[in-house]
Amino acid sequence: MIMPNSPAYDITASPAVTGTIIPCIKVSNVFSQTQFAKLRLLHGEGGALVDRTVLPNNYQTREIEGSVASLSPFVIAEQLSPTSALVSVGGRVLTAKGRGVSKAFITLTDPAGESRSAVTNPFGYYRFENLPVGQAYILTVRSKRYTFDPNIRVISLLEELTGEDFTASP
C-alpha cells in the first residue's frame, strides 16, 4: 500500500551515474515501529515497481535505504499480507472541459511488469477486472488528440477502485 503523504521522487543525474547507488529516504509520518518495519522502497524499473529495500530499516532516524544501479522514480510502500481477493479498477479520461475522451489508451502494469491495456469507450470510461489486491500498480494514459500531465500514477489496490480519472491538459 502506498503510504499517504509519503515521499515519492523521480531522481536523475547528469552526467550519468555508474555503480551501486544507495538512496536514503526519510519518512516522518510513521509512528509505530511495527508499521515502519513493513515499509519498502520501491524503484521504477521497466514500467514496474521493484522492491529495492536494504533491510533492516532504521526506525530511530525514520530512514529507509535501498540499493539500485540506476536512477528513476522511487516511492515508499507498506508491505501487505497476501490475499486472494480480486477487484477492479476503473475511471474516465476527460478533456479539460470535462467531456469524455473516446479511444484513449490506458495501460495498467503490475509489480511483476506485466501490462494490461484498455481503450476508453465513447464516453471516456475504462475498466480493468480481476486484479489481486495488496499490490501497487502503475496506470498510464495516452491519446492521439490530448496530452496529460501527469500521464502516469501509482495506485495501491486494497479494494475496488472507481474514479481513477485522468484529465487532459488545457
N, C-alpha and C positions, 0 to 999 in steps of 0.2 A: 504494500500500500504506500503510495506517495504521501509523505507527511505534509499536513497543511503548513504553509508558511516556511517550508524547508528550502534551504538554498539549492538552486539549480544554476549551473554555469555552462556556457559554451566557450571553452578555452581554446585559444590558438596561440601560436608563437611564430615570430619571424626574426631571424631565419628559422627553418625547421629544426626541431629538437630530435636528437637521436639517443638511444639507450633507454634505460628504465626511468620512468617519471613517477614520483611519489606525490600525488595530490593529497592535500590535507584540508578537510572542510570542517568548520566549527558549526555545531548545531546547538542553538541556545534554547529551543522550545521543547526540550525533552526533560522531564523532571524525575522519572524513576529510572533506577539502574537496570531494572528488568526490561523496560521499554527501550532504553538506549542499547542494550545488548542485542536487540533484534534489528538495529539499523544496518543498512548496507549501502555502499557507494556503488551506484550503477553507472556504467560508461557506455555511451553510444558507439556501437561498432557495427558497421554494415547494415544499418537500419534497425538493429536490435539493441536492447539494453542488457549489458552483461555485468554480472556481479564481479567487481574487481577489488573488494574489500580485503584489507590486510587485517586479520583478527589477532588479538582482541582490540576492540575499540577502547579509547581512553575516556572513561566516564568522568574522571576528575577534571579534565580540560574540555570535555564535550567535543573531542576531535575524532573524526573518522578518516582513516588513511586508506589509500588504495595503491595499486601498482599497475601501471599501464605502459604501453610502448608508443602511444600516440595521444594527441590532444583533440578533444571534441566535446560534445555535451556530457555533463555529469549531473546526476540527481541523487538525492537521498531517498531511500525507500525502506519500509519496515517489512522484514521477513514475516510471511504469514504461514499459518499451518495449512497443509494441503487439504483440498476439499474436492468433491466430485461434482459440485453443483455447476450447472450450465445456465448461462443467462445471455441476454442480447444487448447490443449497443446500437443506438440509432440517433438520428438528428436530422437537421436540414442544412442545406447550403443556400445562402441568401445573398442577394445583391445588397449594396449599401443602402438601398431604399426599402429593403425588407421583402423583396419578391423572391420566390423560389428559383434557383438556378438549375435548369434541366441539363442532364448529361455531364454533370461534374463527376470527376473520377476520385473516389475515396479509397485509400489503402489502409488496412489495419495490419500491423506487424506485431507478432507475439515475441516473448523473450528469447525464443529459440531462433528468431529470424525468419520464421515462416510468415508469409503475407497472404492476405485475402483482399479481394477487390470488390467494389460495388460502384454502380453508376446511379446517380440520382434520377428519380422519376420526374415527370413534367412539373411537379410542384416543389422539387428540390429535396425530397426525402430520401434517406438511405437507411439501411439496417444490416447488421451482422448478427447472425444467430449462432447458438450452441457454442458459446465461449466459456472456458473454465474460469471460475472466479479465483481471486487470490494472486493475480498476476498483473504486471504492468504492461500496457500496450502502447504502441505509437500509432496515432491517427494522422494521416496526411490528406490534403485535398489539392486537386489540380483542375483547371478549367481552361478551355481554349479562349474564352472571352473575358475572364476575370482573373485578377490576382488577389491573393490573400496574405495578410501579414498580421499574425503568423499563419503559416500554412501547415503547421505541424503542432501536435500537442501530445503530451504523455498523460494517459489515464490509468488509474489504479482501479481495477474491476473487482468490487466487493459485492455488487448487486446489479440488477437490471439498470441500465443507463439509457435515458431518453433525454433529448435536449442537448446532445453534443453537437451544437450548431457551429458552422463557420460562416462568417460574414465577409463579403468581398470588400476590398479597399475602395474608397470613393474615387 
